[in-house]
Amino acid sequence: MNLSPPDKLRALLAKDEIIVMPCCFDPLSAKLIEQEGFPLSFMSGFTTSAARLGMPDTGLMSYGEIVDQGRNICNAVEIPVIGDGDTGYGNALNIKRTVQGFAQAGFAAIMIEDQVAPKRCGHTAGKAVVGREEAFERIRAATDARAEGSDILILARTDARHDHGLDEAIERAQRFHELGADILFIEAPRDQDEMQRICEALPGPKMANLIEGGLTPVLSPADLQEIGFSIAAYPITLMAAAMKAMTGALQELKTGKVNPDRLMPFDEVKTRIGFDAYFEAEKRYQDRK
């Protein structure tokens, strides 16, 4: 029996063990995550904006662009993928359409947040959140879209910790749960004690967002599981690694030669992209001639 992406994610969450979730930004990065055995990915808005537009995650990428990128990513892998729905791209009716579009694109879950639009990366300057009622209306609209036939999980995010403190963030997240959110995410707790408070105060699955050099301490998956988190997200890791590798190779290329140790062997590149599988499938039709 083939499970749908949302059911695959529900099965993962039911195991009651930490899910290590590297984040992707295009179909190739998603395929590499799957090939290395990770059971879940997240299409990071930060890295997708950088990869698709070459621009920062400051609300510049449109709904159409993000859904198009997400559809290509979901089509490239069998593992479930969570999509970054930002603020939902408008009012309650826009949010319902966004949720429906993400479900149709093949996402297992959609993240909706309470930032003021245009949003900001949760670990950069300039972010602010909407009032409580507008924040709750967004999650209510998302869960309504799900109830009306869009089979997708709702990951509800609050950035209220930044300007309003942890207590406000926890109260918002608790209400998100009451409104039907499946997974809760309080962005940018400052230390392990705050992370512990979040898990003790809130029911259901909770996600930790781990940015190397960001505001939240990067704890080990084992420590995160002990605290009570269900998902450990790594939104920047792959892009930061790729950018460092590419700039290093470019600097070497200025001298006229790149160290082969920097490079994945060409045969492996072809295999991971899918050439071997393509040629094998092609034989099925060539053999019939």
GUFI-507281 format. One line per field, with one value per residue (C-alpha): y, x, z; residue number from 1. Coordinates in pm, 1 decimal. Example, Ala and Ser with C-alpha at 12.3 -4.5 7.8 and 13.67 -1.06 7.14 Angstrom:
% residues 2
py (-450.0	-106.0) $
px (1230.0	1367.0) $
pz (780.0	714.0) $
seke (1	2) $
% end
This chain:
% residues 289
py (0.0	337.1	599.4	960.6	1220.3	1337.1	977.5	913.7	1210.1	1097.8	755.1	914.8	1128.7	825.1	654.7	894.0	939.7	1243.0	1300.5	1457.3	1678.5	1839.6	2111.5	2128.7	2409.9	2234.5	1884.5	1785.3	1875.8	1687.6	1379.5	1387.9	1403.0	1101.8	912.0	956.6	789.6	1079.5	1016.3	1376.6	1712.4	2070.2	2316.0	2606.6	2951.1	3097.2	2867.1	2838.5	3216.2	3214.0	2927.5	3035.9	3415.0	3473.0	3700.8	3704.1	3550.4	3878.8	3805.5	3856.0	3512.5	3485.9	3216.6	3094.3	3068.6	2876.4	2630.6	2573.0	2499.5	2278.4	2074.8	1996.4	1900.0	1674.9	1504.6	1425.0	1220.4	958.1	1094.5	1346.5	1715.5	2006.2	2336.7	2687.4	2876.9	3195.2	3413.9	3249.5	3522.7	3736.5	3719.5	3412.2	3324.5	3359.3	3126.7	2866.1	2880.4	2853.1	2542.1	2388.5	2464.9	2313.0	1997.2	1970.7	2018.6	1707.7	1850.1	1648.9	1962.3	2339.0	2586.1	2900.7	3173.0	3483.9	3736.2	4067.6	4054.4	4079.1	3823.1	3789.3	3495.9	3414.3	3462.5	3799.1	4157.4	4336.9	4076.5	4149.0	3954.7	4033.0	4057.1	3746.2	3743.4	3772.5	3501.2	3271.9	3354.0	3232.3	2893.1	2868.5	2930.4	2668.2	2403.4	2493.3	2427.6	2089.8	2006.5	2096.9	1827.9	1929.8	1638.1	1810.5	1862.0	2212.7	2324.6	2641.7	2878.7	3179.4	3436.0	3612.8	3522.9	3800.6	4106.7	3973.0	3707.6	3334.2	3336.0	3504.9	3263.2	2963.8	3103.2	3156.4	2807.0	2655.4	2827.1	2706.9	2352.6	2412.3	2536.0	2209.7	2257.7	1922.8	2041.4	2343.8	2558.6	2844.0	3016.8	3123.4	3020.5	3158.4	2873.0	2515.5	2622.8	2797.6	2492.2	2279.4	2516.1	2497.1	2118.7	2102.8	2358.2	2246.7	1927.9	1725.5	1720.8	2016.5	2124.5	2270.9	2493.5	2461.6	2723.7	2704.3	3050.4	3139.5	3237.8	2887.9	2646.4	2357.1	2059.9	1698.5	1501.4	1283.6	1588.2	1733.1	1408.3	1396.5	1752.9	1656.4	1769.7	1552.3	1715.0	1864.8	2095.5	2207.0	2481.8	2629.9	2341.5	2210.7	2550.9	2677.5	2363.6	2396.9	2767.1	2705.6	2419.8	2618.6	2932.2	2720.1	2549.7	2883.9	3029.1	2730.2	2756.7	3104.8	2929.7	2704.0	2379.9	2242.4	1978.5	1653.6	1583.1	1873.0	1708.6	1423.9	1170.5	1220.8	868.0	932.7	1269.6	1101.0	824.2	1060.2	1284.7	980.3	899.9	530.4	488.9	673.5	457.2	140.1	249.1	344.9	-12.1	-136.0	42.1	-9.9	-387.2	-399.1	-280.6) $
px (0.0	141.6	94.0	23.3	286.7	75.2	26.7	400.7	463.8	196.6	364.0	701.1	556.4	381.7	718.0	783.4	1151.3	1340.1	1331.4	1649.9	1533.0	1788.3	1621.1	1624.6	1596.2	1564.6	1496.4	1863.8	1920.9	1600.3	1723.2	2057.1	1875.5	1666.7	1968.3	2150.4	1865.2	1685.2	1309.6	1187.2	1281.9	1160.3	1168.9	1337.0	1217.3	1559.1	1752.9	1483.8	1476.6	1855.2	1862.1	1569.5	1605.1	1955.6	1786.3	1726.9	1428.5	1242.9	906.8	1028.6	931.6	569.3	313.0	335.8	713.6	719.2	448.7	625.5	953.4	775.8	596.8	929.1	1084.6	795.2	794.6	1165.9	1148.6	944.2	1006.8	756.6	843.8	718.2	666.7	730.6	403.7	535.1	242.2	1.5	30.8	-263.4	-586.3	-774.6	-902.1	-552.5	-426.2	-689.1	-582.1	-217.0	-287.3	-484.6	-205.7	60.6	-148.0	-196.1	178.5	245.4	362.3	307.9	268.8	266.5	417.5	214.7	363.6	250.2	501.3	402.5	425.6	672.2	827.3	1190.6	1417.5	1361.0	1728.3	1778.4	1689.6	1364.8	1097.3	770.2	450.2	84.5	-164.3	-302.9	-637.1	-481.4	-231.8	-512.7	-719.0	-432.9	-420.7	-799.3	-805.6	-534.8	-717.2	-1043.8	-874.5	-762.7	-1111.8	-1255.4	-1054.4	-687.3	-507.9	-204.3	-59.7	-40.4	288.1	210.2	498.7	524.9	804.8	658.9	961.5	1161.0	958.0	705.4	888.4	864.2	540.8	354.3	505.1	394.8	41.9	12.2	140.4	-103.8	-390.6	-255.8	-279.9	-636.9	-724.7	-602.4	-235.3	-54.8	300.2	411.6	718.8	840.3	1117.5	1448.5	1447.8	1768.0	1897.1	1838.2	1620.3	1380.8	1374.8	1291.1	1008.0	858.5	843.1	708.4	436.7	306.8	130.1	189.8	486.1	723.6	999.4	1339.7	1506.8	1885.4	2085.9	2461.2	2555.5	2191.3	2015.9	1919.6	2181.1	2248.9	2191.8	2242.1	1941.1	1963.2	1945.9	1656.8	1463.6	1525.4	1394.9	1082.5	1120.7	990.7	1170.5	1518.7	1530.8	1857.5	1748.8	2083.7	2329.8	2325.0	2331.4	2609.8	2812.3	2746.0	2833.8	3160.2	3248.9	3159.2	3346.7	3649.4	3642.8	3600.9	3899.9	4108.7	3979.4	4132.6	4469.9	4368.1	4320.2	4074.7	4192.1	4009.6	3963.8	3716.4	3496.5	3248.7	3357.6	3172.4	3027.4	2875.2	2742.3	2561.8	2425.1	2290.6	2125.8	1955.0	2130.8	2176.4	1809.0	1709.5	1922.3	1794.5	1435.9	1517.2	1627.3	1273.7	1157.0	1471.9	1453.0	1105.5	1232.9) $
pz (0.0	-105.1	163.7	73.5	176.3	472.9	589.2	558.8	787.0	1031.4	1045.8	1118.5	1397.4	1547.4	1605.1	1893.0	1810.1	1687.5	1311.0	1177.8	890.5	656.3	453.3	73.9	-177.3	-514.4	-649.5	-650.3	-284.8	-195.9	-386.8	-203.8	130.4	33.7	-104.4	226.3	411.5	577.6	604.3	584.1	436.0	449.8	160.6	339.6	236.7	319.2	90.5	-177.8	-216.2	-242.7	-494.7	-712.5	-700.6	-568.8	-314.9	62.3	238.6	289.4	130.2	-227.4	-355.2	-468.1	-398.2	-757.5	-746.5	-418.9	-529.0	-860.3	-682.0	-430.8	-696.2	-864.5	-531.8	-425.7	-766.3	-735.0	-411.9	-229.6	120.0	258.5	231.6	443.0	261.7	391.3	342.9	509.2	621.4	376.5	110.8	218.6	415.7	536.7	190.1	44.8	317.8	232.1	-133.2	-28.7	178.7	-105.8	-352.2	-128.2	-87.0	-463.8	-516.4	-306.3	25.7	342.2	555.1	526.4	771.6	841.6	1062.5	1248.8	1119.1	965.5	586.3	424.1	656.2	759.2	835.4	1201.4	1286.9	1115.2	1204.2	1132.3	1204.1	1384.0	1447.4	1388.1	1672.8	1835.7	1657.9	1313.6	1402.9	1516.7	1206.9	986.8	1155.9	1160.2	784.6	731.1	930.4	754.6	419.0	548.8	673.9	333.7	162.0	145.1	310.1	456.2	803.9	951.5	1107.0	1303.0	1373.0	1599.8	1608.4	1912.7	2127.3	1958.1	2063.1	2313.5	2512.5	2552.4	2754.0	2469.5	2217.6	2425.9	2467.3	2092.3	2017.3	2267.5	2088.1	1752.4	1888.1	2003.5	1654.7	1505.5	1418.5	1395.0	1470.8	1675.5	1619.1	1838.1	1647.6	1803.6	2171.8	2318.4	2532.2	2641.0	2933.6	2695.2	2470.9	2774.2	2874.6	2526.7	2532.4	2885.9	2818.0	2480.0	2366.2	2051.4	1813.2	1828.0	1589.1	1673.1	1413.8	1420.7	1233.4	1272.3	1400.1	1473.6	1795.9	1914.5	2050.7	1813.2	2041.2	1939.4	1815.1	2125.3	2353.8	2153.9	2183.7	2557.8	2590.3	2396.8	2035.6	1751.8	1456.7	1431.4	1127.0	967.8	725.0	618.7	650.8	294.8	128.6	355.2	276.6	-95.5	-104.1	78.8	-157.6	-469.6	-369.8	-279.5	-618.6	-795.1	-613.6	-718.2	-1074.0	-1096.6	-1083.1	-1370.9	-1177.3	-921.0	-674.0	-767.3	-396.2	-390.3	-650.5	-647.5	-912.7	-1241.5	-1235.5	-893.8	-1007.5	-1295.8	-1074.4	-808.5	-1065.5	-1217.7	-1543.5	-1456.2	-1370.6	-1687.1	-1913.8	-1745.3	-1801.2	-2159.3	-2234.3	-2176.8	-2487.9	-2696.0	-2637.5	-2800.7	-3139.5) $
seke (1	2	3	4	5	6	7	8	9	10	11	12	13	14	15	16	17	18	19	20	21	22	23	24	25	26	27	28	29	30	31	32	33	34	35	36	37	38	39	40	41	42	43	44	45	46	47	48	49	50	51	52	53	54	55	56	57	58	59	60	61	62	63	64	65	66	67	68	69	70	71	72	73	74	75	76	77	78	79	80	81	82	83	84	85	86	87	88	89	90	91	92	93	94	95	96	97	98	99	100	101	102	103	104	105	106	107	108	109	110	111	112	113	114	115	116	117	118	119	120	121	122	123	124	125	126	127	128	129	130	131	132	133	134	135	136	137	138	139	140	141	142	143	144	145	146	147	148	149	150	151	152	153	154	155	156	157	158	159	160	161	162	163	164	165	166	167	168	169	170	171	172	173	174	175	176	177	178	179	180	181	182	183	184	185	186	187	188	189	190	191	192	193	194	195	196	197	198	199	200	201	202	203	204	205	206	207	208	209	210	211	212	213	214	215	216	217	218	219	220	221	222	223	224	225	226	227	228	229	230	231	232	233	234	235	236	237	238	239	240	241	242	243	244	245	246	247	248	249	250	251	252	253	254	255	256	257	258	259	260	261	262	263	264	265	266	267	268	269	270	271	272	273	274	275	276	277	278	279	280	281	282	283	284	285	286	287	288	289) $
% end
